[in-house]
Amino acid sequence: MKYFKYLIILFLAIFIIPFGVFAEEQEENKDENSNESKAVPIYFFKGDGCSHCAEAEEWFESIKEEYGSFFELMEYETWYNEDNAALMEKVATARGESAEGVPYIIVGNKSWNGFADDYKDEILSEIKSVFEQDINDRYDIMKYLPDDKNEEEENSSNDVVALFLIIIITGGIGYGIYHARKNTN
C-alpha cells in the first residue's frame, strides 16, 4: 500500500513539473510580443571615447524633441563589451557588410559606417520613410540574425528530459530501498 502512495507521488511530480516549466516559457513569449511600438528602431553601435560616436549621439539627442516619437535609439557599446562587439559583427555579416568601425548605424534596410554631416539628412529621411511603413512590412535586421532562441528551446527541452530522468532514477532508488527494507524485516 505504501508503494502505491509513492508511485502516485512520483507520477504527479513527473507530470506537474514539466508543465510548470512550459508555462513560464509561454509567459515570457507573451511579454515579448506585447511590446511592439510604432517607433523605428535605430541600431547604434558605438565606442566609448569615439569622437564620431559622440557627435552622432549629440545629433540624435538634438532631433529627439521634434522626431523622438519616430524612433527608438538602441545603443550598443562595442569597445568594452564583447557581446555587443559580437552582435555588431553578426549584424554586419547578416547584412552582407563588414563592420569597419564605429559608429555603425542601421535604420530599416540602410546602414552607415562612421558619422558625418552629410549623413544627417539621409538618416532622418530613412527614419521618416520607415516610420510611414506598416510595422509588419518593416525590415528589421534583428529578425534575420541566426536564431539563438532555438538553442535556448533545445536546452529547455533537454532540461525537461534530464529532470524526467532524475525523477525516474530517484524513484527507482527509492523503490529499491523500500524493497530492501521490506525483505530484511
N, C-alpha and C positions, 0 to 999 in steps of 0.2 A: 504494500500500500504506500509506504514511504517512497519507493522507487517511482511510482506513478506521479506523486506530487512533484518530485524533482524533474521528471520528464516534462510535465506541464510547464513548469517554470522555465526550463531550457527552451522549449518551443516558443513561449511568449517572448523571451529575450531575443531569439533568432528572428522573429517576425516584427517586433516592435522597434528595435534599434535601427535597422536599415531604413525604415520609413521616416524616422526622426532625422536621419542624415539627409535623405532626399528632400524632405520638407524644408530644411534650412537652405539647400541649394536653390529650390524653386523660389523662395522668398527673396534671395539675393538677385536672381534674374528679373523678378518683377520690379525691384527697385531700380535696376539699371535701365529698364525700358521707360520708366515714368519720368526721366529727367530730360526728355527731349525739349529743345528750345529752338526758337526761330533764329537766334544769333548764329552767325557764321563762325565756326572755329578757325582760329588762326594759330598754326603751329609755329612757334618761335623758338628755334634752337639758338642758344646764346652761350657766351663765356663770360664769367665774372671777371671784370677788368678789361674787357674788349671795348675799345672806344666806339667802334661802329655799332656794336650791340647797344651800348648806352644811348647813342644817337637815335637808334631805331626805337628803343623803349620810350625815350622822351617824345618822339613823334607820335607813337601810339597813344601815349598819355595826353598829348595835346589835342588829338582828334576825338577823345572819349566824350567830351561834352556834347559835341554835335552828332557823332556817329557811334557812341557807346552802345546803343541798343542794337546796332547792326552786327557787332562782332564780340567774340569772347577770345581773349588772348590766352593761349595755352603755352606757358613758358617752360622751357626745359634747359637747365644749366648743364652744359656738356663738358666743361673743362675739369670740373672737380667731382662729377657724378658719372661713374662708369656706366650705370644703367641707362642714363639719358644719352650718353655718347653712343651706346649700342643701339638705342632706339633711333637716333638720328641716322646711323648707318643703315639700319633696317628700312627706314622710311625712304632714304635716298635710293637704295637698291630696288625697292618696290616701284619707285618712280622711274627707274632706268637711268638714274643720275649718280654722280659721285658727290658726296658732301665734302666740298673742298675747304670748308671752314665755316666760321660763324660770322655774322648771323646767317642762319638758313631759315627762310620764312616761306611758309606754304599757306596759300589761300585757295580753296577749291582745287582746281587742277593746274594751278600755276605756282611756280616757286621762284625765289630769288636767293642768290648766294651773295652775301655782303649787303651793304646798305648805302645808298646814295640819294641825293635829292631827286634824281631822275626817277627813282623807284616809287616815290610817294604817290604820284598821280596814278601809276599803274596799279599799285596795291589797293588804293582807295576805290578805283574803278572796279577791280575784281571783287572787292568786298561787297559793293553795291550790286554787282551783277549776280553774285552767288546768293545774296540776301533775297533777291527777287525770285529766285528759283523755288519750286516746291521742295520741302525738306527731303522728300523721298527721292527726288531727282538729282540732288546734290552729289558731287564727287567728294568723298572723304577718304583720304589716303589711309587712315587708320583702319578702315573696313577691309583694306586689301593687303594688310600685313599678314604674314604667316600666323595662323591661329594658335596662340598659346593656350587658349581655353580648352581645346581638345585634349591637350596634355593634362590639364587640371581635371577634366572629367574622367580621363582614363585613370589618373591617380586616385580619384574619389571612388571609382568602381573597384580598383584594386584594394582600397581601404575597406570597403564593404566585404569583399571576399575574404580578406585577412581576418576581419572581425568575425565573420561566419566560421572560419576555420578555428580560430581561437576558442570560440564558444563550443564547437563540437569537440575539440581536444580536451577542453576543461570538463565538459560533460562526460567524456569517455573516462578521464582520470577519476572523476567523482564516482562514476558507476563502478569502476574497478575497485576503488577504496571501499565502497558500500558492500560489494560482494565479498571482498577480502575480510571485512569485519564480520559479515554475516556468517561466513564459513568458519571463522575462529571461535564464534560463540557456540 
